[in-house]
Amino acid sequence: MLLLKRFPLCGTSNNMYTSVRGRLIKSNEARKFDASVEIYKLREFKILNEWKSTVKETDVFNIDCYFVFTKDRVYTKKNTIKKKDTTNYIKQTNDGLSKMLGIDDCRFITGSYHKVYCRFPQDEQVIIVVKKTSLLSLDESLELISKCV
């Protein structure tokens, strides 16, 4: 298992690309996120290399992401959930994680995402848990689902 705390929080997928002369290019926000991931990679170099030494070419992974936002970015003043679509953060986070780990994100076969709140802006982050897993057959999936219902 690999636990990554304080992984950079990316912009939403809606803000990661801009159109220039009919072509999509990475936005400034996307380039800043990529740079943040590179800095994170350098900072966590030791644990990343230790984990990579345990990874085989055939391994596939479960990725659990905890997107941490300040409470005012999650709740309205009337204490209802704001329309912050957490799924818009998944693709960019997985792309950054994939690049940092040197693992194609096609090997990220399962996972979950969670919207979490914190009190202070400096605590905004993504907490990522990477675990080895296996690809299930249809029968195994149906059996697992039947146990949950």
C-alpha positions, 0 to 999 in steps of 0.5 A: 500500500502507498499512502500519499498525503498532501498530494496537490489539489488540481483544478477541475477538468473544466479548467485544465484545457483552453482552446487556441486557434481550434486546438486544445492546449493545457491551461496555466492552471494545468501547467501549475498542477503539473509543476506541483506534482513534480515538486511533490515527486521530488519531496517524496522521492524516497517513499516513492522509490521504495514503493516502486521497487515492489511493483511488478509490470502485471500489477493493477491498482485500486486508487482511493482519493480523498479530496479535501476542501475548506468547509466554505467550499463544500457547504453553503451558508444554509449548510447544504452541499455546494455544487462542487462536482468532485468527479471533475477532479479525478481524471487530472489527479489520476493523470498526475499520479500516473505520471509521478509513479511512471505507471500507465493509468490504464492499470488503475482499475478500481477506486473511490473518491470522497469529498472531505472538508477541513477548516483551514485553506492550507489543509486543502489537498488530496489524500491518495491510497494506492493498493494492489488489487486484481481484475474481477470476472463478471461472476466475481463482481456479481457475487461481491455486489450480491453481498452488499445488497 
